[in-house]
Amino acid sequence: QVQLVESGGGLAQPGGSLRLSCVASGGTLSNYIMGWFRQAPGKEREFVAGINRSGGSTRYADFVKGRFTISRDNAKNTVYLQMNSLKPEDTAGYYCAAEPSGLTIRSYGYDYWGQGTQVTVSS
């Protein structure tokens, strides 16, 4: 099965930027719909963004649309989340996920998950 490893989290100021990366191994990235999710303490995990197998279609949660951009480089087996105009409420653990059989970009039903990377937004 595919293994996913996130990186790029850290501390950012409000209004700042971070770029998260998710590297896949044990599978061909182009076979998977990919998504980013986040979970803050005491809250449920929520969908952030998704991208189809070719990278030609994306989907975003309303609370990040216009600020975050998901992209992928299948040749590098890597998915990215560019996070701009960060807000304190963006503070959470961020997880990438892979879905091998879906026909559309969904906010649920992903089969494989990374271990997460922490994003903290504070002044």
C-alpha positions in Angstrom: 0.0 0.0 0.0 1.0 3.6 -0.4 2.8 5.4 2.5 2.4 9.2 2.9 4.7 11.5 4.8 3.9 15.2 5.4 6.4 18.0 6.0 6.6 21.8 6.0 4.6 22.6 9.1 5.7 25.1 11.7 5.1 28.5 13.2 3.7 31.4 11.1 2.4 34.9 11.9 -1.1 35.9 11.0 -1.1 36.9 7.3 2.0 34.7 6.7 2.5 31.7 4.5 3.6 28.1 4.7 3.9 25.3 2.1 3.1 21.8 3.1 4.4 18.8 1.2 3.2 15.2 1.1 5.5 12.6 -0.4 4.1 9.2 -1.4 6.0 5.9 -1.6 4.9 2.4 -2.4 2.5 3.4 -5.1 2.1 5.6 -8.2 0.8 8.9 -7.1 -1.2 9.5 -10.4 -3.5 6.5 -9.4 -4.9 8.5 -6.4 -7.2 11.3 -5.7 -5.4 13.3 -3.0 -6.7 15.4 -0.2 -5.6 17.6 2.7 -7.4 17.5 6.0 -6.9 19.2 9.4 -7.8 18.6 13.0 -7.5 21.0 15.9 -7.6 19.9 19.6 -11.1 19.0 20.7 -12.5 19.2 17.1 -13.3 16.7 14.4 -11.1 16.2 11.4 -12.3 18.4 8.5 -11.7 18.5 4.8 -9.4 21.3 3.5 -8.7 20.7 -0.2 -8.6 17.9 -2.8 -7.1 17.3 -6.2 -7.9 14.8 -8.9 -5.4 12.3 -10.4 -4.1 14.6 -13.2 -4.1 17.8 -11.2 -6.6 19.4 -13.6 -9.4 19.7 -11.0 -9.5 20.9 -7.4 -12.0 21.4 -4.6 -11.7 23.6 -1.5 -13.5 24.0 1.8 -15.2 27.4 2.0 -13.0 28.5 4.9 -9.8 28.3 2.9 -11.0 29.2 -0.7 -8.9 32.1 -2.0 -6.2 31.5 0.5 -4.9 28.0 0.1 -3.9 26.2 -3.2 -3.5 22.5 -3.6 -1.2 21.2 -6.4 0.6 18.0 -7.3 3.7 16.9 -9.2 3.2 13.3 -10.1 6.7 12.9 -11.4 8.0 13.7 -7.9 5.2 11.7 -6.2 4.4 14.8 -4.2 1.3 16.8 -3.3 1.5 20.4 -2.0 -0.7 22.8 0.0 0.3 26.4 -0.4 -1.2 28.3 2.6 -1.4 32.1 2.3 -3.1 34.7 4.5 -2.9 32.4 7.5 -5.2 33.0 10.4 -4.9 31.8 14.0 -7.9 29.5 13.4 -5.9 27.7 10.8 -3.8 26.2 13.7 -4.2 22.4 13.5 -2.5 19.2 12.6 -2.6 18.8 8.8 -2.9 15.4 7.1 -2.7 14.3 3.5 -4.7 11.4 2.3 -5.0 9.2 -0.8 -8.1 7.7 -2.4 -7.6 5.0 -5.1 -11.1 4.4 -6.5 -13.2 7.5 -6.4 -14.6 9.2 -9.5 -14.9 12.6 -7.9 -13.0 14.7 -5.3 -14.8 13.9 -2.0 -14.5 15.2 1.5 -14.6 11.7 3.0 -13.8 8.0 2.2 -10.0 8.3 1.8 -8.2 5.0 2.4 -4.6 6.0 3.2 -3.3 8.7 5.6 -0.1 10.3 6.6 1.0 11.0 10.2 0.4 14.7 10.1 2.4 17.9 10.4 1.6 20.7 12.9 0.8 24.2 11.7 0.6 27.0 14.4 -0.4 30.5 13.5 0.3 33.0 16.2 1.8 36.5 16.8 
